[in-house]
Each structure stands twice: as structure tokens, then as C-alpha cells.
Amino acid sequence: MKLLHWQNGGFVLYYKRLEKGTFAAPAPGDKKQNISWTDLVLMVEGIQVQKSTQKARYRL
């Protein structure tokens, strides 16, 4: 997997190669898909999430 990410200082290229298996990509649909940063990190670490929801956080 290669990921190009923009930060304030410029582009950052992330590269991850698996020894065995494949990455579990999001379900095919539209050609352009957006995934959250959290789901991307889980996918790169090899954790397959069927359904993820993020709870609202409140500050006191």
C-alpha cells in the first residue's frame, strides 16, 4: 500500500507491504471513496472492522 499525505511541510509518502495476505479495502462502490483516518490506521495494522462508529466527545 502506498499512501500520499499532505502536511504543512510538504507531502509524506507512507509505504506498507504485507508478508502474507492482503489489505481489506473498503467495499467497492463509487470510484472515489473517502475513509476516516482511524479506519485507515486500522486497515494498515491488519484489523478488519465490519462497522465502526465514533462517539461524540464533550469537553467539560
Secondary structure, DSSP 4 states (H G I P E B T S, - for coil): -EEEEEETTEEEEEE---SSS---PPPP-SSS----HHHHHHHHTT---S----------
